[in-house]
Amino acid sequence: MSNSNSIVVALGTRPEIIKLAPIIRLLGDRARVVHTGQHYDATLSKVFFDAFELAEPAHRLEIGGETRATQIGEATRRLGEHLAGQPGAAVVVQGDTNTTVGAALAANATGTPLIHIEAGLRSFDRAMPEEHNRVVTDVLSDLCCAPTEVNRSNLLDSGIPAERIAVTGNTVVEAVHTLLPSERASYLARYQVEPARYLLATFHRPENVDDPETLAVILRELAALELPTILPMHPRTRARVESFGLGALLDQMRVVEPMGFQEFLALSAECGALVSDSGGVQEEVSVLKRPVLVVRRSTERPEVIGTFAERVVPGPDMSRVVGGWISDLPGLHQRLSSIPSPYGDGDAAARSVAAIDNLLGVE
């Protein structure tokens, strides 16, 4: 296939690789993957290409380790140069990262049709950099692949015409089904926990870890919970714990290094509940049928609130909600098992590729 007919898939972080992998696999040799290097650690990049059996990226831009402004600027400049030298039929981006908005600007600057996977998410929280990234990308996109009707409504409210929107579901469903290990006992044995008798927690957002009082409250609340808590420690969070002198608050938890996605999925599928500020976890639990307590001021995924998720700000509501869950985990898990994921039935990648082909006039 000539370069001009290929579809440039721009990505740079772990969530983008996970969610774009099903689309890349369906596109086959039509896909030209450009990795910006926003996440440059092999554990956040290469392992996912291997897990999904994807070819190495065709091009790498290496913008990691810079400020947000520099990452967006460099992604725009370098991908713009790439598209000018090797035009593509379209650019596909996903989500709300610096890579996403930088690639969107590059596509716009070079007159290349832009497709936004996971369009229309809104937290309505202007303090979140991701909110600005996703809003700008949606406005620039020629095709917005919205996971849910809620996202479609957000796009319409933003003034985006209905003909530029396709409701596709979310490719996270395919990704979880593809990578969830069927054998999970060995993962539990590694951490010496029993099925449904432990909690899994993750924290990395600036609103939670950059303020010493807020981070201390979160760690105290986690330590007070009745079940053992496994806490894969994000590098940002570890650095803050050390600089704030909060290490003693970790003594009651099983603090471990960041783990691979498959291991995290295995532990998520077998845990009693999760406590997290991750957006992806809110989606994954709807496939795994486990509850998550979202510890954040806002969420761009309201579809799971009241079923698979509850949201609180850091404080005593954390132990109150999770303590209530712990009192009847079998009953809670049973109820969740019968609730369908709001993110679709596992055909989001096929629907997205069909919408892309329709935009490009491909038979």
Backbone hydrogen bonds, N-H to C=O, Kabsch-Sander energy under -0.5 kcal/mol:
donor,donor_aa,acceptor,acceptor_aa,energy
5,N,2,S,-1.3
6,S,2,S,-0.6
6,S,3,N,-1.3
7,I,30,R,-3.2
8,V,6,S,-0.6
8,V,90,A,-2.6
9,V,7,I,-0.5
9,V,32,R,-2.0
10,A,8,V,-0.7
10,A,92,V,-2.3
11,L,9,V,-0.5
11,L,34,V,-2.4
17,I,13,T,-2.2
18,I,14,R,-2.4
19,K,15,P,-2.4
20,L,16,E,-2.3
21,A,17,I,-1.7
24,I,20,L,-2.8
25,R,21,A,-2.6
26,L,22,P,-1.5
27,L,23,I,-2.5
28,G,24,I,-1.8
30,R,27,L,-1.8
31,A,28,G,-1.7
32,R,7,I,-2.7
33,V,31,A,-0.5
34,V,9,V,-2.5
35,H,33,V,-0.5
35,H,59,H,-2.9
36,T,11,L,-2.8
36,T,34,V,-0.6
39,H,12,G,-3.2
40,Y,38,Q,-0.6
44,L,41,D,-1.7
45,S,42,A,-1.0
47,V,42,A,-1.9
48,F,45,S,-1.4
49,F,45,S,-1.4
50,D,46,K,-2.4
51,A,47,V,-2.3
52,F,48,F,-2.1
53,E,50,D,-1.1
54,L,49,F,-3.2
58,A,33,V,-1.6
59,H,33,V,-1.6
61,L,35,H,-2.5
62,E,35,H,-0.6
63,I,36,T,-2.8
65,G,38,Q,-0.5
66,E,63,I,-0.7
71,Q,67,T,-3.0
72,I,68,R,-2.6
73,G,69,A,-2.5
74,E,70,T,-3.2
75,A,71,Q,-2.6
76,T,72,I,-2.3
77,R,73,G,-2.6
78,R,74,E,-3.1
79,L,75,A,-2.1
80,G,76,T,-2.0
81,E,77,R,-2.3
82,H,78,R,-2.1
83,L,79,L,-2.8
84,A,80,G,-2.1
85,G,81,E,-2.0
86,Q,82,H,-2.9
89,A,6,S,-2.7
90,A,6,S,-0.7
91,V,113,P,-2.8
92,V,8,V,-3.2
93,V,115,I,-2.6
95,G,117,I,-2.3
97,T,94,Q,-0.6
101,V,97,T,-1.9
102,G,98,N,-2.2
103,A,99,T,-2.8
104,A,100,T,-2.0
105,L,101,V,-2.2
106,A,102,G,-1.9
107,A,103,A,-2.6
108,N,104,A,-2.3
109,A,105,L,-2.4
110,T,106,A,-1.5
111,G,108,N,-1.0
112,T,107,A,-2.8
115,I,91,V,-2.9
116,H,143,L,-2.8
117,I,93,V,-3.2
117,I,115,I,-0.7
118,E,145,C,-1.3
119,A,116,H,-0.6
119,A,145,C,-2.2
121,L,118,E,-0.5
122,R,300,E,-0.5
126,R,124,F,-0.6
128,M,125,D,-1.8
131,E,128,M,-0.9
132,H,128,M,-1.1
133,N,129,P,-2.0
134,R,130,E,-2.5
135,V,131,E,-2.0
136,V,132,H,-2.3
137,T,133,N,-2.0
138,D,134,R,-2.4
139,V,135,V,-2.1
140,L,136,V,-1.8
141,S,137,T,-1.2
141,S,138,D,-0.6
142,D,114,L,-2.2
143,L,114,L,-1.6
144,C,164,R,-3.2
145,C,116,H,-2.7
145,C,143,L,-0.6
146,A,144,C,-1.0
146,A,166,A,-2.4
152,R,148,T,-1.9
153,S,149,E,-2.5
154,N,150,V,-2.0
155,L,151,N,-2.1
156,L,152,R,-2.5
157,D,153,S,-2.6
158,S,154,N,-1.1
159,G,156,L,-1.6
160,I,155,L,-2.2
164,R,161,P,-1.9
165,I,162,A,-1.8
166,A,144,C,-2.5
168,T,146,A,-2.5
168,T,166,A,-0.7
169,G,146,A,-0.9
170,N,343,Y,-3.0
173,V,170,N,-1.7
175,A,171,T,-2.3
176,V,172,V,-2.7
177,H,173,V,-2.2
178,T,174,E,-2.4
179,L,175,A,-2.1
180,L,176,V,-2.3
184,R,182,S,-0.7
188,L,184,R,-1.6
189,A,185,A,-2.4
190,R,186,S,-1.8
191,Y,187,Y,-1.0
192,Q,189,A,-0.8
193,V,188,L,-2.0
196,A,270,E,-3.6
197,R,194,E,-2.2
199,L,228,P,-2.9
200,L,273,A,-1.8
201,A,230,I,-2.6
202,T,275,V,-1.9
208,N,205,R,-1.8
209,V,205,R,-2.2
210,D,206,P,-2.1
215,L,211,D,-2.5
216,A,212,P,-2.2
217,V,213,E,-2.2
218,I,214,T,-2.2
219,L,215,L,-2.4
220,R,216,A,-2.4
221,E,217,V,-2.4
222,L,218,I,-2.3
223,A,219,L,-2.4
224,A,220,R,-1.5
225,L,222,L,-1.2
230,I,199,L,-2.9
230,I,228,P,-0.5
231,L,229,T,-0.5
231,L,254,R,-2.4
233,M,231,L,-0.5
233,M,256,V,-3.0
234,H,232,P,-0.7
238,R,234,H,-2.7
239,A,235,P,-2.3
240,R,236,R,-1.8
241,V,237,T,-2.7
242,E,238,R,-2.2
243,S,239,A,-2.4
244,F,240,R,-2.4
245,G,241,V,-0.5
245,G,242,E,-0.8
246,L,241,V,-2.6
249,L,246,L,-1.8
250,L,247,G,-1.8
251,D,248,A,-1.3
253,M,250,L,-2.0
254,R,229,T,-3.0
255,V,253,M,-1.1
256,V,231,L,-1.9
264,F,260,G,-2.5
265,L,261,F,-2.6
266,A,262,Q,-2.3
267,L,263,E,-2.3
268,S,264,F,-2.4
269,A,265,L,-2.6
270,E,266,A,-1.0
271,C,267,L,-1.1
272,G,198,Y,-3.3
273,A,198,Y,-0.7
274,L,291,P,-2.4
275,V,200,L,-2.2
276,S,293,L,-2.5
277,D,202,T,-1.1
282,Q,278,S,-0.9
283,E,279,G,-1.0
283,E,280,G,-0.6
284,E,280,G,-2.6
285,V,281,V,-2.3
286,S,283,E,-0.9
287,V,283,E,-0.6
287,V,284,E,-1.4
288,L,284,E,-2.3
289,K,285,V,-2.0
290,R,285,V,-1.3
292,V,308,F,-2.4
293,L,274,L,-2.8
294,V,292,V,-0.7
294,V,310,E,-3.4
295,V,276,S,-2.1
295,V,293,L,-0.7
296,R,294,V,-1.1
296,R,312,V,-1.4
304,V,301,R,-1.2
305,I,302,P,-1.0
306,G,309,A,-3.1
307,T,304,V,-1.8
308,F,304,V,-0.6
309,A,304,V,-2.2
310,E,292,V,-1.7
312,V,294,V,-2.5
318,M,315,G,-2.0
320,R,316,P,-1.9
321,V,317,D,-2.6
322,V,318,M,-2.3
323,G,319,S,-2.1
324,G,320,R,-1.7
325,W,321,V,-1.9
326,I,322,V,-2.7
327,S,323,G,-1.3
328,D,325,W,-1.8
329,L,326,I,-0.8
332,L,328,D,-2.1
333,H,329,L,-3.1
334,Q,330,P,-2.1
335,R,331,G,-2.1
336,L,332,L,-2.5
337,S,333,H,-1.8
338,S,334,Q,-0.6
338,S,335,R,-1.0
339,I,336,L,-1.7
344,G,341,S,-1.1
351,R,347,D,-2.4
352,S,348,A,-2.5
353,V,349,A,-2.7
354,A,350,A,-2.2
355,A,351,R,-2.1
356,I,352,S,-2.4
357,D,353,V,-2.7
358,N,354,A,-2.1
359,L,355,A,-2.2
360,L,356,I,-2.3
361,G,357,D,-0.8
361,G,358,N,-0.6
362,V,357,D,-2.9
